[in-house]
């Protein structure tokens, strides 16, 4: 018990320090991300194109690129219109011109949003009323002109230092990562095991107290002189032993074939042995602490990876 107490204190202290911090970061995290899902040149070089004239709204175009984006709330808190100072604005660079923008889908479908294009500057701005965690807007932008580098994004939102733009052209669009179902099962198992930890800790603490009692009063067992005193001591002081060990003590106590003094000496010897040895509850406590620690690490790894 003396070895387990410092470990318990250390584990409890670390959990008390880090769990509130991690939980606060988890529930308070704010982030917005723009992802490039695909970039397609709609006017590839082909000999036949040299003989064709392609125009859009009476304007001749020589190249046209379609870029598909998704803007997603990757944080843990909602982002409202009132918190936005500069809405996410995608810049395709100088010399480009935006012809068309089109919202393809939103999740959930009832997101109120729009795209405003500054055509001649090659910029498209996404406006929205509210984006809850994992909400996203999927849209396409059709651009003409020389695109010399990857699009950039500019935004200014309360609590978000920077909005990043990630090129995912090699990946297919997928739903935002949500908490995987095993986390809920592991969480329930962790709570279940914590109950056993408390029971094992209570039994281990009971043994520790009984051991300290005998250390401070070495003649305590020698002072037990009748059966009722033994029964009371086993009931009140030996709560940490297993039921099989308890039955063993009772069988000795009830063995009328032997004289009481012989049974008394055997009981004192066995009680001293049980109090001094490592109880099954202590071994269970070690095992359960390891299991719970592993499960907690798994849960936090799933939530914060």
C-alpha positions in Angstrom: 0.0 0.0 0.0 2.8 2.4 0.7 4.1 1.8 -2.8 0.7 2.3 -4.5 -0.3 5.5 -2.6 2.4 7.7 -4.3 1.3 6.3 -7.7 -2.3 7.1 -7.0 -1.5 10.6 -5.8 0.7 11.1 -8.9 -2.0 9.9 -11.3 -4.7 11.9 -9.6 -2.6 15.0 -9.6 -1.8 14.6 -13.3 -5.4 14.0 -14.2 -6.5 17.0 -12.1 -4.0 19.2 -13.9 -4.2 18.1 -17.5 -7.8 16.9 -17.9 -9.4 20.4 -17.4 -6.8 21.9 -19.7 -7.3 19.4 -22.4 -11.1 19.5 -22.0 -11.1 23.3 -22.2 -8.9 23.1 -25.3 -11.2 20.5 -26.8 -14.5 22.3 -26.2 -13.1 25.8 -26.8 -11.1 25.1 -30.0 -11.9 27.5 -32.8 -10.7 26.8 -36.4 -11.8 27.3 -40.0 -10.2 25.6 -42.9 -10.5 25.9 -46.7 -9.7 22.8 -48.8 -8.9 22.6 -52.5 -10.7 19.4 -53.6 -10.0 19.6 -57.3 -8.5 21.8 -60.1 -9.5 21.1 -63.7 -8.5 22.9 -66.8 -11.6 23.0 -69.0 -9.7 24.2 -72.1 -6.8 21.9 -72.5 -4.3 22.5 -75.3 -5.5 20.7 -78.3 -4.8 21.5 -82.0 -8.5 21.9 -82.8 -8.9 24.6 -80.1 -6.7 26.9 -82.2 -9.4 26.9 -84.8 -12.2 27.6 -82.3 -13.3 30.9 -80.7 -14.7 30.4 -77.2 -16.5 33.2 -75.5 -18.5 33.8 -72.3 -21.0 36.7 -72.3 -19.5 38.1 -75.5 -15.9 37.9 -74.0 -13.4 35.7 -75.7 -11.6 33.4 -73.3 -8.5 31.4 -74.1 -8.3 29.3 -70.8 -10.7 28.3 -68.1 -10.0 26.6 -64.8 -12.6 25.1 -62.5 -11.4 24.9 -58.9 -13.6 23.2 -56.3 -13.3 24.2 -52.6 -14.8 23.3 -49.3 -14.8 25.6 -46.3 -15.3 23.7 -43.1 -15.6 24.6 -39.4 -12.9 22.2 -38.0 -13.2 23.7 -34.5 -15.4 22.8 -31.5 -17.4 26.0 -31.3 -19.8 27.8 -33.7 -18.7 30.7 -35.9 -21.3 33.4 -36.3 -21.5 36.3 -38.8 -21.0 38.8 -35.9 -17.6 37.3 -35.1 -16.3 37.7 -38.6 -14.4 40.9 -39.5 -13.2 39.6 -42.9 -15.0 36.8 -44.5 -12.9 34.0 -46.1 -11.7 35.5 -49.4 -9.9 33.3 -51.9 -7.4 35.1 -54.2 -6.3 33.5 -57.5 -3.6 36.1 -58.1 -3.0 39.0 -60.4 -4.2 38.8 -64.1 -7.0 36.3 -63.2 -10.7 36.9 -63.6 -13.6 35.0 -62.0 -16.4 34.2 -64.4 -18.8 32.1 -62.3 -19.1 30.8 -58.8 -21.5 28.0 -57.8 -22.4 26.5 -54.4 -22.6 22.8 -54.9 -23.8 21.6 -51.5 -23.8 22.4 -47.8 -23.9 20.3 -44.7 -26.3 20.7 -43.2 -28.4 21.7 -46.2 -30.0 24.7 -44.5 -26.8 26.7 -44.1 -27.4 30.3 -45.2 -24.5 31.4 -47.3 -23.5 33.1 -50.5 -20.4 33.8 -52.7 -19.5 37.3 -53.8 -17.0 37.5 -56.7 -14.7 40.4 -57.3 -14.4 39.4 -60.9 -11.6 41.6 -62.2 -9.4 41.1 -59.1 -9.7 37.3 -59.2 -11.2 37.1 -55.7 -14.2 35.2 -54.3 -15.6 35.8 -50.8 -17.7 33.3 -48.9 -20.3 34.9 -46.6 -22.4 32.9 -44.0 -24.6 33.5 -41.1 -23.5 30.5 -39.0 -21.2 27.6 -39.2 -21.5 25.1 -36.4 -18.7 22.5 -35.8 -18.2 20.2 -38.8 -20.5 22.4 -41.0 -19.1 23.0 -44.5 -19.8 24.7 -47.7 -18.8 23.0 -51.0 -18.5 25.3 -54.0 -16.7 25.8 -57.4 -15.1 28.8 -58.9 -14.5 29.2 -62.6 -11.4 31.4 -63.4 -9.9 32.6 -66.6 -6.4 34.1 -67.0 -2.9 32.9 -66.0 -3.0 31.1 -62.6 0.7 31.2 -61.7 0.4 29.8 -58.1 -2.0 28.1 -55.8 -4.9 30.2 -54.5 -4.4 31.9 -51.1 -7.0 32.8 -48.5 -7.5 35.8 -46.3 -9.9 36.0 -43.3 -10.2 37.6 -39.9 -12.4 35.9 -37.3 -12.5 36.3 -33.6 -10.6 33.6 -31.7 -9.0 32.3 -34.9 -5.4 33.3 -35.6 -5.3 32.1 -39.1 -7.5 30.4 -41.6 -5.5 27.8 -43.6 -6.0 26.5 -47.1 -5.1 22.9 -47.7 -4.6 21.3 -51.1 -6.5 18.0 -51.1 -6.7 17.5 -54.9 -5.3 14.0 -54.5 -8.1 13.1 -52.1 -11.8 12.7 -52.5 -14.2 14.8 -50.5 -15.2 13.1 -47.3 -17.5 13.9 -44.4 -15.8 15.7 -41.5 -14.1 13.4 -39.0 -16.5 12.8 -36.2 -15.9 10.9 -32.9 -15.6 7.2 -33.8 -18.1 4.9 -32.1 -15.4 2.8 -30.2 -14.7 5.9 -28.1 -18.2 5.7 -26.6 -17.8 2.0 -25.8 -14.3 2.5 -24.4 -15.6 5.5 -22.4 -18.4 3.3 -20.9 -15.9 0.6 -20.1 -13.6 3.1 -18.4 -16.4 4.3 -16.2 -17.3 0.7 -15.3 -13.7 -0.1 -14.4 -13.4 3.1 -12.4 -16.1 1.7 -10.1 -14.0 -1.4 -9.6 -11.0 0.8 -8.9 -12.9 2.5 -6.1 -13.9 -0.8 -4.6 -10.4 -2.2 -4.8 -9.0 1.0 -3.4 -11.4 0.8 -0.5 -10.4 -2.7 0.3 -6.7 -1.9 0.0 -7.2 1.0 2.3 -8.9 -1.3 4.8 -5.9 -3.6 4.8 -3.6 -0.7 5.3 -5.5 0.5 8.3 -5.6 -3.0 9.9 -1.9 -3.4 9.3 -1.2 0.0 10.9 -3.4 -0.9 13.8 -1.3 -4.1 14.5 1.9 -2.1 14.0 0.8 0.3 16.7 -0.6 -2.4 18.9 1.4 -5.7 18.4 -0.5 -7.5 21.2 -3.9 -6.8 19.7 -4.5 -10.3 18.3 -3.1 -11.9 21.5 -5.8 -10.0 23.4 -8.6 -11.8 21.6 -9.7 -14.6 24.0 -13.1 -15.8 22.8 -14.9 -16.7 19.6 -17.2 -13.6 19.5 -14.1 -11.4 19.6 -12.6 -13.2 16.6 -15.9 -13.0 14.7 -16.1 -9.2 15.4 -12.4 -8.7 14.3 -12.9 -10.7 11.1 -16.1 -8.7 10.3 -14.8 -5.3 11.1 -11.1 -5.5 10.3 -10.7 -8.1 7.5 -12.9 -6.7 4.8 -10.1 -6.9 2.3 -9.8 -10.7 2.2 -11.6 -12.9 -0.4 -14.7 -14.8 0.4 -12.7 -18.1 0.2 -10.2 -16.8 2.8 -13.1 -15.7 5.0 -14.6 -19.2 4.8 -11.2 -20.6 5.8 -11.1 -18.5 8.9 -14.7 -19.4 9.8 -14.1 -23.2 9.3 -11.2 -23.0 11.8 -13.3 -21.0 14.2 -16.2 -23.5 14.0 -14.0 -26.6 14.2 -15.2 -28.1 17.5 -12.9 -31.1 17.0 -10.0 -29.0 18.1 -9.6 -27.2 21.4 -10.2 -23.5 21.4 -6.6 -22.7 22.3 -5.3 -24.6 19.3 -7.9 -22.9 17.0 -7.0 -19.6 18.6 -3.3 -20.0 17.8 -4.1 -21.1 14.3 -6.4 -18.2 13.7 -3.9 -15.6 15.0 -1.2 -17.1 12.8 -3.5 -17.0 9.7 -4.8 -13.5 10.5 -1.2 -12.2 10.8 -0.4 -13.8 7.5 -3.4 -12.4 5.7 -2.8 -8.9 7.1 0.9 -8.9 6.1 0.6 -10.3 2.6 -0.4 -8.5 -0.5 -4.2 -8.8 -0.8 -6.0 -9.8 -4.0 -7.7 -6.4 -4.0 -4.2 -4.7 -4.1 -3.2 -6.8 -7.1 -6.5 -6.0 -8.7 -6.0 -2.3 -8.0 -2.6 -2.3 -9.8 -4.2 -4.1 -12.8 -7.2 -1.8 -13.0 -5.1 1.4 -12.7 -3.1 0.2 -15.7 -6.2 -0.7 -17.7 -8.0 2.6 -16.9 -4.8 4.6 -17.8 -4.6 2.9 -21.2 -8.2 3.5 -21.9 -8.0 7.1 -20.9 -5.0 7.6 -23.2 -6.9 5.9 -26.0 -9.9 8.2 -25.5 -7.8 11.4 -25.5 -5.8 10.2 -28.5 -9.0 9.7 -30.5 -10.4 13.1 -29.4 -7.3 15.2 -29.9 -5.4 13.6 -32.7 
